[in-house]
Amino acid sequence: MKVLILGAGIIGVSTAWHLLERGHEVIVVDRQPDAALETSFANAGQISVSYCEPWANREAPLKALRWMFSKEAPLLFRPTLDPAQWAWGLRFLAQCNDAAFERNVRQLVALGAYSHAALKDLVRRTGIEYHRLERGIAHYYTDARAFEAAARAAELMQRYGVARRVVGREELLAIEPALAYSQEPIVGGTYTPSDESGDARLFTQALACRCAERGAQFLWQHAVERLETEGGALARVHLRDTLGGGRRTLQADATVVACGSFSAPLLRQVGVRLPIYPGKGYSATFRLKRPEAAPTVSLLDDSVKCAMSRLGDTLRIAGTIEVGGWDASIDSPLSQARCAMLARRVEQIFPGVCDLSEPNYWAGLRPATPTNIPFIGRTRVERLWVNAGHGTLGWTHGAGSGKALAELISGERPALDFGFLGDAASTAAAVTPRPLTS
């Protein structure tokens, strides 16, 4: 089959690789000059199978209301006049209960475990290097009451086969000695040794090169202008060259939309409506002044809800989600405040370790669904598939999402219990929201 993939982030490139593995002809389209230059560019770097709790839980509505007046809130809902934002918000509220939370966790863990296995196999076969550290992930707490509640979250993950365990302060410092110098009191944490970290951009760009070596065609700096249907099937994809302004039209046996947050407005052109809305996430990457004192275990900070990962001679801190539109710039006073919070937190936890004089700040639009479960599968438009909505877990779920969709397109059945879009045979279909309309 000839397969057209729209989007060259971790999701699109992983899909391309696994389609090539199955003998398909692949064309990848992206508006940027290289892979992973948007949402996959500077994320937290964590492969976090064990830390995939959905944003929607019973405490989320009150927290979101309280956080609306804080520039540094972990989850900031900024109301706009966009009907899609309000529709997304209402669906999110419907997921803020214990039954939905546990149901969503089950699917996220299943996809995470499948994806982690797919990533390990891919790295073993390709030898791609991306500052990988297989040291696990530790979630540390500076608040005793929050730490007491950590046991419940760990127990839930253990129920689904994740080896996430509660550790006291002394054991946590033995796992990651760099935390001993924190200016904030560390009271304890949880730890999962099976998780890992690495640079998603380096990995994705290296994988794109290997796809090209195997015959994939990449159309860089081409924006998708329009999807065109005929008789209930996708007929053509219209592109615009962002450099020269020229137009071209492509046809394929199957087309995969993997454009992150921009998948939703693109799909609406052909009557497919998915509740994917951008959550603006921030990161800061600092050069290390004292590498010997920097962490090598990837970390989660419970107080400010951010993640920290060692990437070679740098330390990256990423976090906060801002649901308030499509602007990914970092020039506004609000964005500057959120970036400054990340730098301040790094210095509080690892004083003197990073060079704060030249911060590399970044923001990207996380394609969020109300459940945090991505849409992977076929749409009601024939020959049109989707792989989008991964939120903050694109790096964690990327390899498996690409493999699973390639299997579905090839007529195979992925070996995981997951509610694939448009798949009536899915065992999870009865409990997965089906907002798709045409």
ABEGO torsion letter per residue (X at the ends): XBBBBBEABAAAAAAAAAAAAAGBBBBBBBABABBGABAAABBAGBBBAABABBABBAAAAAAAAAAAABAABABBBBBBABAAAAAAAAAAAAABBAAAAAAAAAAAAAAAAAAAAAAAAAAAAAGBBAGBBBAEBBBBBABAAAAAAAAAAAAAAAAAGBBBBBBBAAAAAAABAAAAABABBBAEBBBBAABBBEBAAAAAAAAAAAAAAAGBBBBBGBBBABBBBBGGBBABBBBBBAAAGBBBBBBBABBBBBAEAAAAAAAAAAGBBBBBBBBBBBBBBBBBABAAABBABBBBBAAAGBBBBBBEABBBBBEEBBBAEABABAABAAAAAAAAAAAAAAAAABBGABBAABBBBBBBBBBBBAAGBBBBEBBABBGBBBBBGAEAAAAAAAAAAAAAAAAAAAGBBBBBBBBBBGBAABAAAAABBBABBX
